[in-house]
Amino acid sequence: MQPADEELVAAFQGGDVSAFDVLLLRWDRKIQGAIYRIMGSEEESRDLCQETFLKAYRSLRGFKGEARFSSWLYQIALNVCRDRMRRRKGKTLVSLDELDEAGGLPPGPAAPSALELVESRDLARAVAAAVAALPGEQREVIVLKEYQGLTFLEIAEVLGLPTSTVKTRLYRGLGQLREHLERKGIRGTAPVPAPSP
């Protein structure tokens, strides 16, 4: 059985530097995926992911465990993204030529036709552009909830916000996302959920 994140953190803090390697292997893809969704560039996501783990490595000895390790790590990643965006002075660069596994087709028994592949990639690009165009607060919540699968409580912990604020940002962000896609002629079948009280 694999050791829990907290056990690996304790081992690292006790002097076992190799415990960080296990944490890195465990979280690298998820953190890079979150950064990619926020920043929109595969190259930049690799750079910022490395920066995130470097900051985590340097700070892990002082980690007190007041939050889960994963929440703490996502918080570092979001701060790294925010710093980069501030340095850009509000310019958002989105590479629409890059697709990740979420932009692919759902698994199925039949091989997709060339037309289906093109349509799927076009849809993935449109969604990626629409997500990238959202205000940062909404984009972060959507990425953490919809792409990273975090719960509302986990997102609230990462962002240091009340759960109600997280739900409101998600609701508003999904509404804006739907409007943007509908203006492009893309209609979905999934309703935007109302925020829970």
C-alpha positions in Angstrom: 0.0 0.0 0.0 1.3 3.4 -0.9 2.0 5.9 1.9 -0.3 8.8 2.3 0.8 12.3 1.4 1.0 13.2 5.0 3.3 10.3 5.7 5.6 11.3 2.9 5.7 14.9 4.1 6.6 13.7 7.6 9.3 11.4 6.1 10.7 14.4 4.1 10.7 16.6 7.2 12.5 13.9 9.0 15.3 13.9 6.5 14.2 11.4 3.8 14.6 13.6 0.7 13.4 10.7 -1.5 9.9 11.1 -0.1 9.6 14.3 -2.1 10.3 12.4 -5.3 7.3 10.2 -4.5 5.1 13.3 -4.0 6.4 14.8 -7.2 5.6 11.7 -9.2 2.1 11.5 -7.5 1.1 15.1 -8.2 3.1 16.3 -11.2 0.5 15.5 -13.9 -2.4 16.9 -11.9 -0.6 20.1 -11.1 0.7 20.6 -14.6 -2.9 19.9 -15.9 -4.3 22.6 -13.6 -1.7 25.1 -14.7 -2.2 24.3 -18.3 -6.0 24.9 -18.0 -5.3 28.2 -16.3 -2.5 29.5 -18.5 -3.4 27.9 -21.8 0.2 27.0 -22.9 1.8 23.6 -22.6 5.3 25.0 -22.6 4.4 27.6 -19.9 2.6 24.9 -17.9 5.8 22.8 -17.8 7.9 25.8 -16.6 5.4 26.8 -14.0 4.9 23.3 -12.8 8.7 23.1 -12.2 8.6 26.4 -10.4 5.7 25.1 -8.2 7.5 22.0 -7.2 10.7 24.0 -6.5 8.8 26.3 -4.2 7.1 23.3 -2.6 10.5 21.6 -2.0 12.0 24.8 -0.5 8.9 25.3 1.8 8.0 21.7 2.8 10.1 21.6 5.9 8.0 24.4 7.3 4.7 22.8 6.3 2.6 22.5 9.4 -0.2 20.3 8.1 -3.0 22.9 8.8 -4.3 22.0 5.3 -4.0 18.9 3.2 -0.7 18.6 1.3 -2.7 18.6 -2.0 -4.5 21.8 -1.1 -1.2 23.5 -0.1 0.3 22.4 -3.4 -2.6 23.7 -5.5 -2.3 27.0 -3.6 1.4 27.3 -4.6 0.5 26.5 -8.2 -2.2 29.1 -8.3 0.1 31.7 -6.8 2.7 30.9 -9.4 0.1 31.3 -12.1 -1.1 34.6 -10.7 2.5 35.9 -10.4 3.1 35.1 -14.1 -0.2 36.7 -15.2 0.7 39.9 -13.2 4.0 40.0 -15.0 2.2 39.7 -18.3 0.1 42.7 -17.2 -3.2 41.1 -18.0 -2.4 39.6 -21.3 -3.7 36.0 -21.6 -1.9 33.8 -24.1 -3.8 30.7 -25.3 -2.4 28.2 -27.5 -5.3 26.7 -29.4 -3.1 24.2 -31.2 -2.4 22.3 -28.0 -4.8 19.6 -26.9 -4.6 17.5 -23.8 -6.3 14.3 -22.9 -9.5 16.1 -21.8 -9.8 17.4 -25.4 -9.8 14.0 -26.8 -12.8 11.8 -27.7 -14.6 9.7 -25.1 -13.6 6.0 -25.3 -15.8 4.0 -27.5 -15.8 0.8 -29.5 -15.7 2.3 -32.9 -12.7 4.3 -34.3 -13.7 7.9 -34.9 -13.9 9.2 -38.4 -11.7 12.1 -39.6 -14.7 14.4 -39.4 -15.4 13.4 -35.8 -11.8 14.0 -34.9 -11.8 17.5 -36.4 -15.1 18.3 -34.8 -13.8 17.1 -31.4 -10.6 19.1 -31.7 -12.6 22.2 -32.7 -14.9 21.8 -29.7 -11.9 21.3 -27.4 -10.2 24.4 -28.8 -13.4 26.5 -28.4 -13.9 25.4 -24.8 -10.2 26.0 -24.0 -10.4 29.5 -25.4 -13.7 30.2 -23.6 -12.2 29.0 -20.3 -9.1 31.1 -20.9 -11.2 34.2 -21.5 -12.9 34.0 -18.1 -11.8 36.2 -15.3 -9.1 34.6 -13.2 -11.2 33.9 -10.1 -13.8 32.0 -12.1 -11.3 30.2 -14.3 -9.4 28.9 -11.2 -12.6 27.5 -9.6 -13.7 25.9 -12.9 -10.3 24.3 -13.4 -10.1 23.0 -9.9 -13.7 21.7 -9.9 -14.4 20.5 -13.4 -10.9 19.4 -14.6 -9.1 18.5 -11.3 -12.2 17.0 -9.6 -11.7 18.8 -6.3 -14.8 19.1 -4.0 -16.2 22.5 -3.0 -14.6 22.1 0.4 -11.2 21.3 -1.1 -11.4 24.3 -3.4 -12.4 26.6 -0.5 -9.3 25.3 1.4 -7.0 25.9 -1.6 -8.3 29.4 -2.2 -8.9 30.4 1.4 -12.6 31.3 0.7 -16.0 30.3 2.1 -17.6 27.4 0.2 -20.5 29.7 -0.7 -18.1 32.0 -2.6 -16.6 29.1 -4.4 -20.0 27.9 -5.5 -21.0 31.4 -6.6 -17.8 31.8 -8.7 -18.3 28.4 -10.3 -22.0 29.2 -11.1 -21.1 32.5 -12.6 -18.1 31.1 -14.5 -20.1 28.3 -16.0 -22.8 30.8 -17.0 -20.3 33.0 -18.7 -18.7 29.9 -20.4 -22.1 28.8 -21.7 -22.9 32.3 -23.0 -19.5 32.5 -24.8 -19.9 29.1 -26.4 -23.5 29.9 -27.4 -22.3 33.1 -29.1 -19.9 30.8 -31.1 -22.9 28.6 -32.1 -22.0 25.8 -29.7 -24.8 24.5 -27.5 -24.5 22.0 -24.8 -27.1 19.8 -23.2 -25.8 20.0 -19.6 -27.6 22.7 -17.5 -25.6 25.1 -15.4 -26.2 24.1 -11.8 -27.6 26.7 -9.4 -25.4 27.3 -6.4 -26.5 25.5 -3.2 -27.4 27.6 -0.2 
